[in-house]
Amino acid sequence: MIKCFLIERKCELAKENNNSIACCGLDCLNCGAYIATRNNDDNKRAEVAKEWSAMYNTDLKPEEINCNGCRSEEQKFSYCNICEIRKCCVEKELENCAGCDIYACDKLENFFKNAPDARTALEKLRM
């Protein structure tokens, strides 16, 4: 009985973890935009807008920092609409790149240079 419970809980945790992993392997639960949206936190939105504006040499406004995850049917950060990795996953009807037959493609390999944790997350899902 205890063993069944532990196996079921492990499966639930794996499902929760997979649901928080974006197409590219980023973990939404650790994303400032996702956290700000989920908590409806305008201070966090301002913090993320300032950080990302500096990081990506752009001018983001706090009101642009809204995202429920790129796989969500709800609001997404504006970049999600032009992300080639997300577009590919949507076209192939994949939850994320971990399930792709051509993992890891050149687009993904280039992305991993800036986000090595994304590779780690996807490789865990491939196990």
LINKA-V520503 format. One line per field, one symbol per residue. phi: phi as a letter, one per 20 degrees, with the letter a starting at -180 (. if undefined). A space follows every 10 residues. Layout:
phi = ???
This chain:
phi = .fffffffff fffffgfffe efgeofegfd egfffffgel dfffgfffgf fffffdlbce egfeebadof efeefcfgfg fdffffgfff feldfafgee fdfdffgfgf ffgebffffg fffffff
